[in-house]
Amino acid sequence: MLRFISAVLVSIILASTAWGGDNLFTSVTAIKDEAHRFGEEAVQVVSTPIDPEGYGLLGTLAAAGAVGLTYVYDGDIRGKVQGAKSNTLDKAADAGSLVGNPFVHLGVAAAVYGGGIVADSPKHKELGEMLGESVLLADAATYLLKEAIGRGRPFTSGDKGSFRPFRFHSDYDSMPSMHTASSFAMASVLAATSENVVAKMSYYAAATFVGFSRIYQDKHWASDVVLGAAIGELCGRVVTRYHGEKGRSKFTVAPTATGNSVSLVLLGRW
């Protein structure tokens, strides 16, 4: 898979370079501009959750509450999901895990960006930039939190309360889910730049299924997935807001827990 993605990226870079123009594949200035933009977006990702204005702090409290409530039922959710195994779900979960791979997302972002250059489409070029920036921000944030929190994966001990912070152990990097965060970052950007309601819902449905696949494959607890979804949505919103008016999406995703089940609800305002 990595070889295939690498080959695709090389082809995109070569095509973009041959086409010419001021872009990340050919211009040092463009790279510097991108680095500056990414740095400012990173600051916003850190500051937004504690910003009392613009519902930043309120959103953080809501996300924290959802993660905390889901944590209470992590064991029950894992038991129910693991008890629903089937060949069909096995194959679907494999596909979901593949679709949610952050490397695949970066390849998609590069393909959209390169396609925008070749087609001389500023819209698709910017979309590629936003997808790449949101995924990188989500991946970086989840990686740092994974190592700081050090939560054991479900298959490691089966104990949702097993933590080894800052131990940098490969099986103690469960929280949050990077696949989920990356997928929701993509979904957030795509939904914000789309005018089709069905498409918006499809993007979030795909991201939600990626989260389910990680629980199904016993790679993550449900609360890992909820936190990952919140981080991904945050990064996607920061990027689209930074890039302009189109970032003011009418849609948001809210993690909810009822009884011993957890779900992600798409909310909209018209």
C-alpha positions in Angstrom: 0.0 0.0 0.0 2.8 2.4 0.9 4.6 1.6 -2.3 1.4 2.3 -4.3 0.8 5.6 -2.6 4.4 6.6 -3.1 4.2 5.8 -6.8 1.0 7.9 -7.1 2.6 10.8 -5.3 5.7 10.7 -7.5 3.5 10.7 -10.6 1.5 13.7 -9.2 4.7 15.6 -8.4 6.2 14.9 -11.8 3.0 16.0 -13.6 2.7 19.2 -11.5 6.4 20.0 -12.1 6.1 19.5 -15.8 3.0 21.7 -15.8 4.9 24.5 -14.1 3.5 27.3 -12.1 3.9 28.5 -8.5 3.1 25.5 -6.3 4.4 23.4 -3.4 6.2 21.0 -5.8 8.1 23.7 -7.7 8.3 26.9 -5.6 10.3 27.7 -2.4 8.0 30.7 -1.9 4.9 28.5 -2.0 6.5 26.1 0.5 7.3 29.1 2.9 3.7 30.4 2.5 2.3 27.0 3.3 4.6 26.6 6.4 3.5 30.0 7.6 -0.2 29.2 7.1 0.2 25.8 8.8 1.9 27.3 11.8 -0.9 29.9 12.3 -3.5 27.1 11.9 -1.6 25.0 14.5 -1.8 27.9 17.0 -5.5 28.2 16.4 -6.0 24.4 17.0 -4.4 24.9 20.4 -6.1 28.1 21.3 -9.6 27.4 20.0 -10.6 24.8 22.6 -9.9 27.3 25.4 -11.4 30.3 23.7 -14.5 31.5 25.7 -15.7 33.3 22.6 -17.0 31.6 19.5 -18.2 28.6 21.5 -14.6 27.2 21.6 -14.7 26.5 25.4 -18.3 25.4 25.2 -17.4 22.9 22.5 -14.5 21.6 24.5 -16.7 21.0 27.6 -19.3 19.2 25.4 -16.6 17.0 23.8 -15.0 16.3 27.2 -18.4 15.4 28.6 -19.1 13.0 25.7 -15.7 11.4 26.0 -16.1 11.0 29.8 -19.6 9.5 29.4 -18.4 7.1 26.7 -15.5 6.1 28.9 -18.0 4.9 31.5 -19.5 2.4 29.0 -16.3 1.5 27.1 -16.3 -2.1 28.5 -20.0 -2.6 27.6 -19.6 -1.2 24.1 -16.5 -3.3 23.4 -18.3 -6.5 24.6 -21.3 -5.8 22.4 -19.2 -5.0 19.3 -16.9 -8.0 19.8 -20.0 -10.2 20.2 -21.3 -9.1 16.7 -18.6 -10.6 14.6 -19.3 -11.9 11.1 -17.4 -12.4 7.9 -19.3 -9.5 6.3 -18.4 -7.1 9.1 -14.8 -8.4 9.1 -14.4 -7.4 5.4 -16.2 -4.1 5.9 -14.1 -3.2 8.9 -10.9 -4.0 6.9 -12.1 -1.6 4.2 -13.0 1.0 6.8 -9.6 0.7 8.4 -7.9 1.1 5.0 -10.0 4.1 4.0 -9.2 5.7 7.4 -5.5 5.3 7.0 -3.9 8.8 7.4 -1.3 8.0 4.7 -4.1 7.4 2.3 -5.6 10.7 3.3 -2.4 12.5 2.6 -2.2 10.8 -0.8 -5.7 12.0 -1.6 -4.9 15.5 -0.6 -1.8 15.5 -2.8 -3.8 14.1 -5.7 -6.5 16.8 -5.4 -3.8 19.5 -5.1 -1.8 18.2 -8.0 -5.0 17.8 -10.1 -5.9 21.4 -9.3 -2.5 22.5 -10.6 -2.7 20.4 -13.8 -6.3 21.5 -14.5 -5.5 25.1 -13.6 -8.3 25.1 -11.0 -7.6 27.3 -7.9 -10.6 25.8 -6.2 -9.3 22.3 -6.3 -5.8 23.4 -5.5 -7.0 25.1 -2.4 -9.1 22.1 -1.5 -6.0 19.9 -1.7 -4.2 22.4 0.6 -7.0 22.3 3.1 -7.3 18.6 3.1 -3.6 18.2 3.6 -3.4 20.8 6.4 -6.3 19.4 8.3 -5.0 15.9 8.2 -1.5 16.9 9.2 -2.9 18.9 12.1 -5.2 16.1 13.2 -2.4 13.5 13.0 0.1 15.7 14.9 -2.4 16.4 17.7 -3.4 12.8 18.1 0.2 11.6 18.1 1.1 14.0 20.9 -1.9 13.0 22.9 -1.4 9.3 22.3 2.1 9.4 23.8 1.1 11.7 26.6 -2.0 9.7 27.7 -0.5 6.3 27.1 -3.7 4.3 27.2 -3.5 0.6 26.6 -5.3 -0.8 23.5 -8.3 -3.1 24.2 -6.5 -6.2 22.9 -3.5 -5.5 25.2 -5.2 -6.2 28.6 -8.9 -5.6 28.1 -8.7 -3.0 30.9 -10.1 0.4 29.9 -8.3 1.9 32.8 -4.8 0.8 31.9 -2.6 3.8 31.3 1.2 4.2 30.9 1.7 7.9 30.1 4.9 9.0 28.4 6.2 5.4 28.1 6.2 5.4 24.3 5.0 1.8 24.2 3.5 0.7 20.9 0.5 -0.9 22.6 -0.2 2.0 24.9 -1.1 4.6 22.3 -4.8 4.0 22.0 -6.3 7.4 22.9 -7.2 9.1 20.7 -7.8 7.3 17.5 -5.7 8.7 14.7 -7.6 7.0 11.9 -10.8 8.6 13.3 -9.3 12.0 13.8 -7.8 12.0 10.3 -11.1 10.8 8.7 -13.2 13.5 10.5 -10.7 16.2 9.5 -11.2 15.1 5.9 -15.0 14.9 6.3 -15.1 18.4 7.9 -13.3 20.0 5.1 -15.2 18.2 2.4 -18.5 19.0 4.0 -17.6 22.6 4.4 -16.7 23.0 0.8 -19.8 21.1 -0.6 -23.3 22.4 -1.2 -24.9 19.0 -1.4 -26.5 17.9 1.8 -26.4 14.2 0.9 -22.7 14.5 0.1 -22.1 16.2 3.5 -23.8 13.4 5.3 -22.0 10.8 3.3 -18.6 12.2 4.3 -19.5 12.1 8.0 -21.0 8.6 7.6 -17.8 7.3 6.1 -15.7 8.9 8.9 -18.1 7.4 11.5 -17.7 4.0 10.0 -13.9 4.3 10.1 -14.3 4.9 13.9 -16.6 1.9 14.2 -14.1 -0.3 12.3 -11.4 0.6 14.8 -13.6 -0.5 17.7 -14.7 -3.6 15.8 -11.1 -4.6 15.2 -10.4 -4.1 18.9 -7.8 -1.5 18.1 -9.5 1.3 20.1 -12.0 1.9 22.9 -15.2 3.8 22.0 -14.0 6.9 23.9 -10.8 6.9 21.9 -12.9 7.2 18.8 -15.2 10.0 20.2 -12.1 12.0 21.2 -10.5 11.4 17.7 -13.7 12.6 16.0 -13.7 15.8 18.1 -10.1 16.5 17.3 -10.6 15.9 13.6 -13.6 18.1 13.4 -11.7 20.8 15.3 -8.8 20.7 12.8 -11.1 20.7 9.8 -13.0 23.7 11.1 -9.9 25.6 11.9 -8.5 25.1 8.4 -11.7 25.9 6.5 -12.2 29.0 8.7 -8.7 30.1 8.1 -9.1 29.7 4.3 -12.1 32.0 4.2 -15.9 32.3 4.1 -16.5 28.7 3.0 -15.2 27.6 6.4 -18.4 28.7 8.0 -20.0 25.3 7.7 -23.6 24.9 8.6 -22.9 21.3 9.8 -21.2 19.9 12.8 -20.8 16.4 14.3 -21.7 15.8 17.9 -20.7 12.6 19.8 -23.5 11.3 22.1 -23.9 8.4 24.4 -27.2 6.9 25.6 -27.4 4.0 28.0 -24.6 1.6 27.0 -24.4 2.8 23.4 -22.5 5.5 21.7 -23.2 7.3 18.4 -22.1 10.4 16.4 -24.9 12.7 15.3 -24.7 15.1 12.4 -26.4 18.4 13.2 -27.3 21.2 10.8 -28.8 24.6 10.7 -30.6 26.1 7.8 
